[in-house]
Amino acid sequence: MRFVFDTNVLISALLFEQSTPAQAFFAALKQGDVLLSAPLADEINRILYQTKFDRYITYEQREEFMIALVESSVLVEIAETISVCRDPKDNMILELAVSGKADAIVTGDSDLLELNPFHNITILNPRDFLTTYLSTNS
């Protein structure tokens, strides 16, 4: 199985270890591959280093997270440009999913969730991902 995680889900997983996004992310790592593109890694890195996160996480923890994310993910080269989202920044998630032949996208973003399914790729929030993939693939 191949999964794409939206930036906000990944950052929530980092900041809140016992959260549903964290559970979904770790379940995905056990069930299959988490896909990552250079544009998504750049966005995660940019957002992660915003000062609003300083009270939750150290710079060292951010660095460790980014290294672990890159090392545990499958890097995908974007092969197709997609422009269907109301928020143009969300198109990179769809491009990654299509280029990487993902089975599912995990997001809390309503602009992405309303596109479910997209090119036969299921789009779920973290809770529904856990219910669907843990109950059917355990």
N, C-alpha and C positions, 0 to 999 in steps of 0.2 A: 504494500500500500504506500501511496505517496501523498504527502500532505503539505499544504501551504498555510502558514500562520500569518495573520495580519499583524502589523506593528504594535497596535495597542494590546493585543492579546499577549504577545511576547513580552512586552514591558510589564504588563500586569503579572505575568508568570514570574518574572524576575523579582518584582517588588513585594509580592505577596505569595510566599512559598506554599501556603496551604490553600490557595485560592483555586477556584474552578479552572481558570486559564492555566495555572501551573499544572494541575492534574491532567488537563487535556494535552498539554505540551509533552509531559513525561510519558503519558500513554501513547502518544503518537511516535515518540522515539522508540518505544518497545514494540509497537505494531508494525513499523515500517520506516520510511524515510521522510524527513522533513526537508523540504526544498527551500533553497535560498538563491537569490539573484544578487548581483552587485548593486543594482539600484535599491533593493530592499535593505540590504546590509548597510548601505550608506544612510538611508532614512532612519533606520533603527539607531545607528551610531549617533546621528545628529540629534535625535530626540532624546536619547538616553543621557546625553551630556548637558541637557538644559538644567539651569540652576534650581528649578523647582523640585528636582529629585534629590538635591543635596542632603536633605534631612532624612531621606530614606535609605540611601545607598552611597557608598564611598566610590571614589574614582577607581580604586583597585578592583572593587566588585564589578563595576561596569566593564572594565577591561577584561576581567576573567570571564564574564558573561559573554562578551563579544567573541572572545577566543573560543570558548566552549561551543557557542552557537555555530560558528564557522566550521569548527572541527567535526561537529556532530551532524552537520547538514550536507545535503548534496547540492553542489553549486550548479545552477542551470543557466545556460546562455539563452537570452531572450531571442526567440526566432520570429515572433509575430507582434506587431503593434496593434493594440486594441484601444478603442476610444468609445466606450459605451456608458461609462459611469457618469453620474451627475457631478461627482467630485473627481476631477481628472487625476488626482493623486492615487485614487483607488485602482486605476487602470493597470498599474504595475503589478498588483496582486493577481489580476486576471491574466496578464501576460505571462507571469511566472507559472501560474497553474496550467495554462494551455501549453506553453513551451515545455514544461516539465512533465506533462501528461499526469497531472495530479488526479487523485481520486476525490479529494475534498479540500475545501478552503475553510479554515476556522477563523471566524471574525465576530466582532460585536457590532460592526458597522452596518447600519440599516440600508445604506446605499448598495452594499454588496449583498446583504441577505435577501433583498427583494429580487435579485437576479437569479436566485436558486430555481432550478439548476442552470449552470452556464456551460455550454459545450459538453454536456453530460458530466459535469463536475458538480458534486454536491456542495452547497454552501451552508454551513451550520454555525450556530453560536457554540461556545465551549461546552455548555451543559448538554446540548443536543448531540454534540460530537461524542462526549463521554457515553451517553446513553446508547447511541447508535453503534459506535465502534468497540466499546468494551463489552456490550451484550452480545454482539454478533461475531466478534473475533477473539474472544478470550480463549 
